[in-house]
Amino acid sequence: MPVHVLSARPRSGLVSLPWREPLIDWPEDLDVSLPRGIHRHVVRFVRVDGAVLVVKETTEHYARREYGLLRHLVRLDLPTVEPVAVVTGRTARDGSPLGAALVTAHLPHSLPYRSLFEHPLSENTLDAVIDALVVLLVRLHVDGFFWGDCSLSNTLFRRSAGEFAAYLVDAETGALHDTLSDGQRGEDLDLVRTNTFGELLDLQAGGLLDPSVDPHALVDHIVERYGELWEALTGVEEFGLDDMWRIEQRIEQLNQLGFDVDELDIVTDWDGDSVRIQPKVVEPDHHARRLQGLTGLDLEEAQARRLLNDLDAFTGAHQLQQEDAMVVAHRWLTEVWEPLTRMIPDEYRDVVEPAEFFHDVLVHRWHLSQQAGHEVEIFEAAEDYVGTQLAGQVATIRAASGGATSP
């Protein structure tokens, strides 16, 4: 029986992989050394045509189903891994049937949750990881995706301007609907609560969880944060005509959460004394889309927000408020962003993301300015950061990655 490869973006190297062998028996020289989480399936990281791919062995039904779901999620611009191919018709050399395989692209600079917890996490970092998971779940629910197995294990995390961004990895149990009912959202919340609690107990048993962290309190916090974000996005707010400024406040709050308001449903009562508002259509990545439109840079939401703040400061410092936004953005790109990111030493470019480097330099600049009592020039701050801090930061990232580097 011939092996069949279904792929929206065919890669010639896929065909040459040893599909007649079970994944567990694939040669070790195919492996790419990267941190990995705990999987219910056999999973291998391999390099194909210069790209790192993740191959998961499963049944044909689930492989095709997950491939289709992931493609839909990518079209909706949701944070998920990119589906590459489904491989079916596999048989061993003795003629016995083998499982199908789902192939996805490795997410560069990402880590599974266990890699994050293998080193002590500060309370702020732990909160950032949990918030990233909550934002991911809410974004999926807003677009009608029922996950069915939300957990830390099925999520990858990327650093994003001092915060974290979370990506869905496993959509095997998911389903896409026009909208989700409260019952469906509640079921996902119950699942994330149960799954995360078990994962935290597992970390605790392995001595990887800080003794001060209470798993019960942490999963309660997940549910609480979900409720707050969901209410901010979809809740109805009522106020008097004298408080119309609260409409702008609501929009700004949603922007800070990373969502843009495409339309507001505004209703006044029969005597015109009060106003009720509700976001009607919300779309994520407000700052990321604005930055990409101005500069072409495609970054995480938190990174984009940080860079836009610097762009605004650049605009003010050079008194360019009346200039065309695209012209100002191009100046900032060529006079600040590009020369600054070129300062990353070549030996660190496999580990250090330019946007994270830029963010870290801005933080370092603030500390230097506090110490000096005046604002330190940004390139001077970058030189000091490279000379005094970057090597330690790289060592921390490599340690968290188990010594491996992200392609």
C-alpha positions as CSV (number, residue, x, y, z in Angstrom):
1,M,0.0,0.0,0.0
2,P,1.5,3.4,-1.0
3,V,2.2,6.1,1.6
4,H,0.0,9.1,1.0
5,V,1.1,12.6,2.0
6,L,-1.5,15.3,2.2
7,S,0.0,18.8,2.5
8,A,-1.0,22.3,1.7
9,R,2.7,23.3,1.4
10,P,4.5,20.2,0.1
11,R,8.1,19.6,1.2
12,S,10.1,17.2,-0.9
13,G,12.0,16.0,2.1
14,L,8.9,14.6,3.8
15,V,8.8,11.8,1.3
16,S,12.3,10.6,2.2
17,L,11.5,10.1,5.9
18,P,11.3,6.4,7.0
19,W,7.5,6.1,7.0
20,R,7.8,2.3,6.9
21,E,9.1,2.3,10.4
22,P,7.2,3.1,13.6
23,L,8.2,6.5,15.0
24,I,9.6,4.9,18.1
25,D,12.1,3.1,15.8
26,W,13.2,6.0,13.7
27,P,17.0,6.5,13.7
28,E,18.4,8.9,16.4
29,D,20.4,10.8,13.8
30,L,17.1,12.2,12.5
31,D,16.3,13.8,15.9
32,V,16.6,17.5,16.5
33,S,17.5,18.2,20.2
34,L,14.7,20.4,21.5
35,P,12.9,20.6,24.8
36,R,9.7,18.6,24.7
37,G,6.7,18.1,26.9
38,I,4.8,14.9,27.9
39,H,2.8,13.4,25.1
40,R,0.2,10.6,25.0
41,H,1.5,9.8,21.5
42,V,5.0,9.1,20.1
43,V,6.4,12.4,18.9
44,R,9.7,13.1,17.0
45,F,11.4,16.4,16.1
46,V,13.1,16.2,12.7
47,R,14.7,18.6,10.2
48,V,13.2,18.6,6.7
49,D,14.4,20.9,3.9
50,G,16.0,23.2,6.5
51,A,12.9,23.4,8.7
52,V,12.2,21.7,12.0
53,L,9.0,19.6,12.0
54,V,7.1,17.8,14.7
55,V,5.8,14.4,13.7
56,K,3.0,12.8,15.9
57,E,1.8,9.2,15.4
58,T,-1.9,8.7,15.8
59,T,-4.9,7.3,14.0
60,E,-5.9,8.4,10.5
61,H,-9.2,9.7,11.7
62,Y,-7.7,12.0,14.4
63,A,-4.7,13.0,12.2
64,R,-7.0,14.2,9.4
65,R,-9.4,15.8,11.8
66,E,-6.7,17.7,13.7
67,Y,-5.0,18.8,10.5
68,G,-8.2,20.3,9.3
69,L,-8.9,22.0,12.6
70,L,-5.4,23.5,12.8
71,R,-5.8,24.8,9.2
72,H,-9.0,26.6,10.2
73,L,-7.4,28.1,13.4
74,V,-4.5,29.4,11.3
75,R,-7.0,31.0,8.9
76,L,-8.6,32.7,11.9
77,D,-5.2,34.0,12.9
78,L,-5.4,32.3,16.2
79,P,-2.2,31.4,18.1
80,T,-1.5,27.8,17.2
81,V,1.1,25.6,15.6
82,E,1.1,25.4,11.8
83,P,-0.1,22.2,10.2
84,V,2.2,20.8,7.5
85,A,0.9,17.4,6.4
86,V,-1.0,14.3,7.1
87,V,0.7,11.0,6.2
88,T,-1.5,7.9,5.8
89,G,-1.3,4.5,4.2
90,R,1.8,3.5,6.3
91,T,2.7,-0.1,6.6
92,A,5.7,-1.8,8.1
93,R,8.1,-3.8,6.0
94,D,6.4,-7.0,7.2
95,G,3.1,-5.7,5.9
96,S,1.5,-4.8,9.3
97,P,-0.4,-1.5,9.4
98,L,1.2,1.5,11.1
99,G,-0.6,4.6,12.5
100,A,-1.0,7.8,10.5
101,A,1.1,10.8,11.3
102,L,0.3,14.5,11.8
103,V,3.2,16.8,10.8
104,T,3.3,20.4,12.2
105,A,6.0,23.1,12.1
106,H,8.1,23.6,15.2
107,L,7.3,26.9,16.9
108,P,10.7,28.7,17.1
109,H,11.8,30.1,20.5
110,S,9.0,28.2,22.3
111,L,9.1,26.1,25.4
112,P,6.8,23.5,27.0
113,Y,5.6,24.3,30.5
114,R,7.9,21.7,32.1
115,S,11.0,23.4,30.7
116,L,9.8,26.7,32.3
117,F,9.3,25.0,35.7
118,E,12.6,23.1,35.8
119,H,14.1,26.4,37.1
120,P,12.7,28.5,39.9
121,L,10.0,30.8,38.7
122,S,9.3,34.1,40.4
123,E,5.7,34.9,41.3
124,N,5.5,37.4,38.5
125,T,6.7,34.9,36.0
126,L,4.3,32.3,37.1
127,D,1.4,34.8,36.9
128,A,2.5,35.7,33.4
129,V,2.5,32.0,32.3
130,I,-1.0,31.6,33.8
131,D,-2.3,34.8,32.2
132,A,-0.9,33.6,28.8
133,L,-2.9,30.4,29.1
134,V,-6.0,32.3,30.0
135,V,-5.7,34.7,27.1
136,L,-5.2,31.8,24.7
137,L,-8.4,30.1,26.0
138,V,-10.5,33.3,25.8
139,R,-9.2,34.0,22.3
140,L,-10.2,30.5,21.2
141,H,-13.6,30.8,22.8
142,V,-14.3,34.2,21.3
143,D,-13.9,32.6,17.8
144,G,-16.0,29.6,18.7
145,F,-13.4,27.0,19.3
146,F,-14.1,24.4,22.0
147,W,-10.7,22.9,23.0
148,G,-11.8,19.9,24.9
149,D,-8.4,19.3,26.5
150,C,-7.0,22.6,27.6
151,S,-3.9,22.2,29.7
152,L,-0.4,23.3,30.2
153,S,0.8,20.2,28.4
154,N,-1.1,21.1,25.2
155,T,0.4,24.6,25.2
156,L,3.7,26.1,24.1
157,F,5.0,29.4,25.6
158,R,7.1,32.1,24.0
159,R,8.7,35.0,25.7
160,S,7.0,38.3,24.7
161,A,8.4,41.6,26.0
162,G,8.8,40.4,29.6
163,E,5.5,38.5,29.4
164,F,4.5,35.2,27.7
165,A,2.4,34.3,24.7
166,A,0.7,30.9,24.7
167,Y,0.1,28.7,21.6
168,L,-2.3,25.8,21.2
169,V,-0.3,22.6,20.3
170,D,-2.9,19.8,20.4
171,A,-6.3,20.3,18.8
172,E,-7.2,16.6,18.6
173,T,-10.3,16.9,20.9
174,G,-11.4,20.3,19.6
175,A,-14.4,21.5,17.7
176,L,-15.1,24.7,15.8
177,H,-18.5,26.3,16.1
178,D,-20.1,29.7,15.1
179,T,-20.3,30.5,18.8
180,L,-19.9,28.7,22.1
181,S,-22.6,28.2,24.7
182,D,-22.0,29.0,28.4
183,G,-22.1,25.2,28.9
184,Q,-19.3,24.6,26.4
185,R,-17.2,27.3,27.8
186,G,-17.8,26.0,31.3
187,E,-16.8,22.5,30.3
188,D,-13.5,23.8,28.9
189,L,-12.9,25.7,32.2
190,D,-13.6,22.6,34.2
191,L,-11.1,20.7,32.0
192,V,-8.4,23.3,32.3
193,R,-8.9,23.4,36.1
194,T,-8.7,19.6,36.4
195,N,-5.8,19.2,34.0
196,T,-3.7,22.1,35.3
197,F,-4.2,20.9,38.9
198,G,-2.9,17.5,38.0
199,E,0.1,19.0,36.1
200,L,0.9,21.2,39.1
201,L,0.7,18.2,41.5
202,D,3.1,16.3,39.1
203,L,5.5,19.2,39.2
204,Q,5.2,19.3,43.0
205,A,5.9,15.6,43.3
206,G,9.0,16.1,41.2
207,G,10.3,19.0,43.3
208,L,9.9,21.4,40.4
209,L,7.2,23.6,41.9
210,D,8.1,26.3,44.4
211,P,6.8,25.3,47.9
212,S,5.0,28.6,48.2
213,V,2.8,27.8,45.2
214,D,-0.6,26.4,46.2
215,P,-2.0,24.4,43.3
216,H,-5.6,24.9,44.5
217,A,-5.2,28.6,44.7
218,L,-3.5,28.7,41.3
219,V,-6.3,26.9,39.4
220,D,-8.8,29.1,41.2
221,H,-6.9,32.1,39.9
222,I,-7.1,30.7,36.3
223,V,-10.9,30.5,36.5
224,E,-11.0,34.0,38.1
225,R,-8.8,35.6,35.5
226,Y,-10.8,33.9,32.7
227,G,-14.0,35.4,34.1
228,E,-12.5,38.9,34.2
229,L,-11.2,38.8,30.7
230,W,-14.3,37.3,29.2
231,E,-16.4,39.9,31.0
232,A,-14.2,42.7,29.7
233,L,-14.6,41.4,26.1
234,T,-18.3,40.5,26.1
235,G,-20.0,42.1,29.1
236,V,-22.7,44.7,29.0
237,E,-22.0,48.0,30.8
238,E,-24.6,50.6,31.7
239,F,-24.0,54.2,32.8
240,G,-25.5,57.7,32.7
241,L,-25.2,60.2,29.9
242,D,-22.8,62.2,32.0
243,D,-20.3,59.3,31.9
244,M,-20.0,59.0,28.1
245,W,-16.2,59.1,28.5
246,R,-16.5,55.5,29.8
247,I,-17.0,54.3,26.2
248,E,-13.4,55.4,25.3
249,Q,-12.2,53.9,28.6
250,R,-13.8,50.6,27.7
251,I,-12.2,50.6,24.2
252,E,-8.8,51.5,25.8
253,Q,-9.2,48.7,28.3
254,L,-9.8,46.2,25.5
255,N,-6.8,47.5,23.5
256,Q,-4.6,47.0,26.5
257,L,-5.8,43.4,26.7
258,G,-4.7,43.0,23.1
259,F,-8.1,43.2,21.4
260,D,-9.5,45.8,19.0
261,V,-13.1,46.9,18.9
262,D,-14.6,46.7,15.4
263,E,-18.1,47.7,16.5
264,L,-19.9,48.7,19.7
265,D,-23.6,48.0,20.4
266,I,-24.8,51.3,22.1
267,V,-28.4,51.5,23.3
268,T,-30.0,54.4,25.2
269,D,-33.1,53.8,27.4
270,W,-36.5,55.2,26.6
271,D,-36.1,58.5,28.5
272,G,-32.4,59.0,27.3
273,D,-31.0,59.0,30.8
274,S,-28.7,56.0,30.5
275,V,-26.5,54.2,28.0
276,R,-25.7,50.5,27.6
277,I,-22.7,49.4,25.6
278,Q,-21.4,46.0,24.6
279,P,-18.5,45.1,22.3
280,K,-20.1,43.5,19.3
281,V,-17.1,42.3,17.3
282,V,-13.6,42.0,18.9
283,E,-10.4,41.0,17.1
284,P,-7.1,40.2,18.8
285,D,-3.6,41.6,18.3
286,H,-4.5,45.3,18.1
287,H,-1.0,46.5,18.7
288,A,0.6,43.7,16.6
289,R,-1.5,44.6,13.6
290,R,-0.8,48.3,14.0
291,L,2.9,47.7,14.2
292,Q,2.9,45.4,11.2
293,G,1.0,48.0,9.2
294,L,3.5,50.7,10.0
295,T,6.8,48.8,9.9
296,G,6.2,45.3,8.5
297,L,7.4,43.7,11.7
298,D,5.4,40.7,12.6
299,L,5.7,40.3,16.4
300,E,3.9,39.1,19.5
301,E,1.2,41.4,20.9
302,A,3.2,42.4,24.1
303,Q,6.3,43.0,22.0
304,A,4.4,45.1,19.5
305,R,2.9,47.2,22.3
306,R,6.4,47.8,23.8
307,L,7.9,48.8,20.4
308,L,4.9,51.1,19.6
309,N,5.6,52.9,22.9
310,D,9.2,53.4,21.8
311,L,8.0,54.6,18.4
312,D,5.7,57.1,20.1
313,A,8.6,58.3,22.3
314,F,10.8,58.7,19.2
315,T,8.0,60.7,17.5
316,G,7.8,63.0,20.5
317,A,11.5,63.4,20.9
318,H,12.0,64.4,17.3
319,Q,8.8,66.6,17.2
320,L,7.3,64.5,14.4
321,Q,3.7,64.5,15.7
322,Q,2.5,66.3,12.5
323,E,4.4,64.0,10.1
324,D,2.8,61.1,8.3
325,A,2.8,58.0,10.6
326,M,4.4,55.8,7.9
327,V,7.3,58.3,7.4
328,V,7.9,58.4,11.1
329,A,7.8,54.6,11.4
330,H,10.3,54.2,8.6
331,R,12.7,56.6,10.3
332,W,12.4,54.8,13.6
333,L,12.9,51.4,11.8
334,T,16.1,52.6,10.0
335,E,17.5,54.8,12.8
336,V,16.7,52.8,15.9
337,W,15.3,49.2,15.3
338,E,17.7,48.0,12.6
339,P,21.0,49.4,14.0
340,L,20.1,48.3,17.5
341,T,19.2,44.7,16.6
342,R,22.4,44.4,14.5
343,M,24.2,44.8,17.8
344,I,23.2,41.2,18.8
345,P,26.5,39.2,18.6
346,D,26.5,36.5,15.9
347,E,27.1,33.7,18.4
348,Y,23.8,34.5,20.2
349,R,21.5,35.0,17.2
350,D,20.3,31.4,17.3
351,V,18.9,32.1,20.8
352,V,18.1,35.8,21.1
353,E,15.0,37.1,19.4
354,P,15.5,40.7,18.1
355,A,12.2,41.9,19.7
356,E,13.1,40.4,23.1
357,F,16.6,41.9,22.8
358,F,15.1,45.3,22.0
359,H,12.8,45.0,25.0
360,D,15.6,44.0,27.4
361,V,17.7,46.9,26.2
362,L,14.9,49.3,27.0
363,V,14.5,47.8,30.5
364,H,18.3,48.0,31.0
365,R,18.3,51.6,29.7
366,W,15.6,52.5,32.3
367,H,17.8,51.1,35.2
368,L,20.9,52.9,33.9
369,S,19.0,56.1,33.7
370,Q,17.7,55.7,37.2
371,Q,21.2,55.2,38.4
372,A,22.7,58.1,36.4
373,G,19.9,60.5,37.2
374,H,19.4,61.4,33.5
375,E,18.3,59.6,30.4
376,V,20.9,57.3,29.0
377,E,21.2,57.2,25.2
378,I,19.7,53.9,23.8
379,F,22.8,52.7,21.9
380,E,25.0,53.4,24.9
381,A,22.5,51.3,27.0
382,A,22.7,48.5,24.3
383,E,26.5,48.4,24.5
384,D,26.4,48.1,28.2
385,Y,23.7,45.4,28.1
386,V,25.6,43.4,25.6
387,G,28.8,43.7,27.7
388,T,27.3,43.0,31.1
389,Q,24.0,41.2,30.8
390,L,23.4,39.4,27.6
391,A,25.7,36.4,28.2
392,G,23.9,35.6,31.4
393,Q,20.5,36.0,29.7
394,V,21.5,33.6,27.0
395,A,22.8,31.1,29.5
396,T,19.4,31.2,31.3
397,I,17.5,30.6,28.0
398,R,19.8,27.8,27.0
399,A,19.4,26.2,30.4
400,A,15.6,26.4,30.2
401,S,15.8,24.8,26.8
402,G,17.9,21.9,28.1
403,G,21.0,23.2,26.3
404,A,19.3,23.1,22.9
405,T,18.8,26.1,20.6
406,S,15.7,27.0,18.7
407,P,16.1,27.1,15.0
